[in-house]
Every structure is written in C-alpha cells, then in structure tokens.
Amino acid sequence: MNVSEMTVRRWTNDGTLKCYRVGGRHARRFEQEDLLAYLKGNTAQDIPLGVQGYEVPDGSHVTHLSLTPQESFDVALSFVIEGLEKQETVCVVSPNAESKRLIATLKQRKYDADDLKKAGRLHLNQGTDTPLEQAKYVTTVAGASKNRFRIFGDMTWTRAKGWRMNDLHELEKMVGMSQTKGVLILCQYKLDRFSGEEAMMALENHSHHLYRGVLKENPFKQKERW
C-alpha cells in the first residue's frame, strides 16, 4: 500500500480501513478484498516527512522536540532536502546563524541555494515581531507557491524577538487552525532552550510529535481544533 505501518494503524483505529483483531495481542489481519476496496476508494497518500521514512497526512502540523544540536540540525536538513527533492516550495524560519549553516550544507550536497531562492523555491526568514505578522507571512508564502509547500521553523528565533509563551501559543494556534492540504509544517523546539511548560504547549498544538526519533500522533492535541 506504499505507506508506513503507523499509517495503517491510524486508518484502522479511525475505522476507515476494515481489519480483524486476532490473538491475545489483538493483532490486525486483513481480507484482500477490503484492502483492494480501500485502495480503489482512497487515492490520497500520506506525505513523506523526510525523517527516518516517516509519513504524515497531507496538511499536518508536526512538532520536533529535540535533545541535541546535532539532532536538531539533522532533522532540519532532512526535512528541507525531502521538500527540494519532491520539487516543493520550502521555507525556513530560523536564526541567521542556523540558516547559514543549513545553506552551506545544501551547497555541499550540490543544491544551488541561490538559484532556488531566485526561482521562489526556497525562502529564508528570521521571524517577525508578532504572532499575527508571522502567521500572515506563512500564509502569503504558502499561497504564492505553485506546488506543494513545506515550512520548517527553528522556534529559537522567537527568543531573539523576545516572545513569551503566550505569543508562541497564539502563533501555533493560528497556524494549526488554518492548515490545508498541500502544506506541511514542522516546528522544532530545542529542549535545552524551552521550558517544560512550553514543550507541553507545543504538544497540545500539533497533530504529530517527533521525539527521540519516534513519530507519534499527538494524544494531547485539542480535538476541537482539527
């Protein structure tokens, strides 16, 4: 079916794909006819995140809770490269030093960042002063994209802008509520820079979270927003 095991579990959990539970561990089993019928009636596929082969539903708003600087950079780079390889429009919102490191690595990987920027396929942004301005920026860049759009946010840029947790919460709420198909967002919270309360806020406002290399649908998300 060309999707991850996690995706199949989600389809069965929400009842869109019929399965049978067998044995003491309630393992999933399928009839071939049910699988063929599902494929015939559902042509939409999940979107590759670009990290460890994970896929997420189109329009997902994902948070990455990172533990080390190297992990943070590796996830950011993989996410961006996946978008470039898929001919998507990619936007990076990050402190200037982190953006420069990312661009330098892309050039080492034979991606011409200057040409990508001129073509409107790569956008760099250091963040704005208010949540509303930032939400408007994201909406404008996404709306101007002629193909799929993905955005990576290294949320430490909000520190330079003097944002408080209420500002973060307001931005994440606005972005999450406006999610549409054709857009994929990954917000990265470095746990050595953000408090536990801020990390929990991030969990509550994203559809999925990536932590210690494992991607999960978010059990803390507030369902009325989705």
CORPEVEN-V404175 format. One record per run of one state. SS is the DSSP state (2 for helix, 1 for strand, 0 for the rest). FROM is the first residue (numbers start at 1). TO is the last residue. If there is no record, write none. Layout:
ss=SS from=FROM to=TO
ss=SS from=FROM to=TO
This chain:
ss=0 from=1 to=4
ss=2 from=5 to=13
ss=0 from=14 to=19
ss=1 from=20 to=22
ss=0 from=23 to=26
ss=1 from=27 to=29
ss=0 from=30 to=31
ss=2 from=32 to=41
ss=0 from=42 to=46
ss=1 from=47 to=48
ss=0 from=49 to=54
ss=1 from=55 to=56
ss=0 from=57 to=60
ss=1 from=61 to=66
ss=0 from=67 to=68
ss=2 from=69 to=85
ss=0 from=86 to=88
ss=1 from=89 to=93
ss=0 from=94 to=95
ss=2 from=96 to=108
ss=0 from=109 to=112
ss=2 from=113 to=118
ss=0 from=119 to=121
ss=1 from=122 to=125
ss=0 from=126 to=130
ss=2 from=131 to=144
ss=0 from=145 to=148
ss=1 from=149 to=154
ss=0 from=155 to=156
ss=2 from=157 to=160
ss=0 from=161 to=164
ss=2 from=165 to=177
ss=0 from=178 to=182
ss=1 from=183 to=190
ss=0 from=191 to=195
ss=2 from=196 to=204
ss=0 from=205 to=207
ss=1 from=208 to=211
ss=0 from=212 to=213
ss=1 from=214 to=217
ss=0 from=218 to=222
ss=2 from=223 to=225
ss=0 from=226 to=226
